[in-house]
Amino acid sequence: MPGTLSFDDLKSRVVDGTVDTVLTCLVDMQGRLMGKRFHAANFVETSYNETHCCNYLLATDLEMATPEGYASTSWQAGYGDYVMKPDLTTIRMVPWLEGTAMVLCDVLDHHTHEPVPHSPRAVLKKQIARLKALGFDAMMATELEFFLFAKSYDDIRKSGYRDLEPVSGYNEDYNIFQTTKEEGVMRPIRNHLYAAGIPIENSKGEAEAGQEELNIRYSAALDCADYHTIAKHAIKEISWQQGHAASFLPKWNKDRVGSSSHVHQSLWVDGKPAFFDPDAKHGMSELMSHYMAGLIAYAPDYTYFLAPYVNSYKRFAKGTFAPTKTVWSVDNRTAGFRLCGEASKGVRVECRIGGSDLNPYLAQAAMLAAGIKGIEDKMTLAPATTGDVYEDAKAGDIPQTLRKATETLRNSAFLREVMGDDVIDHYSRAAEWEQEEFDRVVTDWEIARGFERA
Ligand code: ADP
């Protein structure tokens, strides 16, 4: 049970008064928790069975706009309801909010009660089931990088997101003194999440002023995505409680390092690591080499799921630890894929392409699909690259813009086959809309450059 409370535990806590509120949440396309705050008495009496939400929640953007062009819903179709079906294995306390528990929901069609194919949990569950049919379980870990700012979200918004001031004045990579100053925020984040059943490993300072990283112990893929989503939510709420703002924008300043979400991946059979072969080079089993070959070959197809906004692509710059090439290496941080835990049971592949803004369900689903393809087709893994991969002219590029990534997503026969046309059409439209919205905007940069001199 990935949650920490059974339904019976929750009922007892409602009776003894320790829980009065149940956050009943789905995960939207952007990876956010959306839903309702139930009075706990109502939840345990009836709503634990199902509740409803407007189906635009899975056809909107960060601003809650209602773009045309989705087959699943529209103004013409009247924006009806989805069923939110609480997954009662995910009940947990929310220790940073008084008297509050949380449950995650699957999203079902209102009429058929079938899973909505493009809902992020359903997208990931489909690939987990395909992998299970081959006899494997996926163990994953997603790192969370973000920036912590001195002021609150409200103050920053009211000042037009200008003069942003990170909480620290210098690069705090692994820096214990500077991160001590941030313990007012980071300690409750670690401890509250741990108490909520999220297996926190550590937090550390990252390679920029005000940049943080939170690491969660690897777990089964669906749990990993749930943990990531809850942790990201908690980081924002706890930062807000402390009068600060946490941002997962991948690149908030062109001169600063961006934030990523590296994804560690390994396959297991009956609780034993299937990527490990003690007799093979690097301890890498043949299975792992096929998986990695698929992961690398199809990286351009699924880059959108690792980098879903215009801003995501601003992170892919040379010499910043953010990768631009579809190659792998052994413990070398300049390649898109890095083999970690060499020659040990912990041997795994880390994808370093994803930004801190990725939706972990979609990102993991797309990568599992690519790995499965590599296994099915027994794809051959090219030799590891060495040295500074940024300068390797022969290495393949990941799409460098949202426009390009949208094109490779839309035209990917592979992703259409394994994720479904409906899912790919849906997310291609989301990607197009994001670009259309950006293209309508006149940026500060254009004005400063051309106002006088054009
Ligand atoms: P580093 O510090 O080099 O990034 P860590 O040892 O901190 O590496 O591990 C990074 C992440 O990898 C952690 O979240 C950890 O739980 C995860 N991890 C460790 N072993 C595995 C594995 N076999 N499969 C997937 N993830 C793993």
Residues whose N, C-alpha, C, O or C-beta is under 5 A from the ligand:
A	BS01	ADP	M139 M140 A141 N215 I216 R217 Y218 H264 Q265 S266 K345 G346 V347 R348
